[in-house]
């Protein structure tokens, strides 16, 4: 490698937090709203009633996703903070024992005991808590829990996802609304699965098939429920 030049690598691990929340939100927005629309349409509701139900589902779903994701990820953040606080106290109480613990981790990963002790000593002199957080607890900046980011990503992506079948509901022909919403929603889901897989470094075709399959199953079950309860209403 020429002197003065760096080998730059781009990894996808730093996308895990927001990508998971965004994909989950968009997928849930499409599936739940399309299923809701299809189920209500199968029960012979009016076009205005179907659209109103879909809008209510979008608002309620986005708020639910935001609240649920925030609470869930905040619990993770609290656990991480508690682990770091305990590790900080252990470092203050017995730094030598903590150095031996860190060196043992490096030995288990393949270093000889002398080199492992040297590495542990140098890393702890630079950032003792950071070294233990990373190598003992498995915590890093790229995977740290971010509750607000996850909540906003989930709510926003849910709303965007839900808006797609809602737009089809608003502009689609009422007589064939179920077919239109089902077909376009499966297309949206397949595109979402492919894009999410591509961003995450996986095979787009597999991601598209996986997401579309579960979306089709959800809409089929909801449509069946709508037919049953619509017939008995």
Secondary structure as GFF3:
##gff-version 3
##sequence-region A 1 233
A	DSSP	three_ten_helix	13	15	.	.	.	ID=ss1
A	DSSP	alpha_helix	16	42	.	.	.	ID=ss2
A	DSSP	alpha_helix	47	93	.	.	.	ID=ss3
A	DSSP	alpha_helix	95	108	.	.	.	ID=ss4
A	DSSP	alpha_helix	113	135	.	.	.	ID=ss5
A	DSSP	alpha_helix	147	171	.	.	.	ID=ss6
A	DSSP	three_ten_helix	174	176	.	.	.	ID=ss7
A	DSSP	alpha_helix	177	200	.	.	.	ID=ss8
A	DSSP	alpha_helix	204	232	.	.	.	ID=ss9
###
